[in-house]
Amino acid sequence: MLLLPILKQNGGGAIANMVSMVARVNLPFNGSYGASKAAVLSLTQAVRAELAAQKTLVLAVLPGAIDIGMGKSFPVRLKYLQKK
């Protein structure tokens, strides 16, 4: 929110929040992570509504799972994501 005066001075702008698809899809063993991501998504939607009149676009990016090897330590999660 510290940048809002600058956005207003420049006639608008864009804010992009990185969330996760876990904000919308429940995964086993990820309750707290999913809840935190859902909170960021909710905040993004609220700020979008608040700043719409100031010509400021507020977006949430919800990337999906990317198999980079890290998921191998969480086989249940990876298999669940691959089914989606």
C-alpha positions, 0 to 999 in steps of 0.5 A, a space after each residue: 500500500 506504500 505505492 498507492 500515492 505513486 500509482 495515483 500520481 501516475 494516473 493508475 498502474 497495475 499490482 500483481 500478487 502471486 498466489 497459488 492454485 491451492 487458494 482454490 483447490 484443496 490439497 491434503 496436508 496443505 491446510 495452512 498453506 491453502 488458507 494463507 493463499 486464499 487470504 492473499 486471493 481475498 485481499 487481492 479481490 478487495 484491493 481490486 474493488 477499492 482501486 478500480 476507480 483509480 485506474 489501478 488493475 489488481 491481479 492475482 496469478 495462480 500458478 499450478 504445480 510444476 514438477 521440479 523434483 521438489 515434489 518427490 519428497 511429497 508423493 501424495 501431494 504430487 499425485 493429487 496435483 497430477 490428477 487435477 
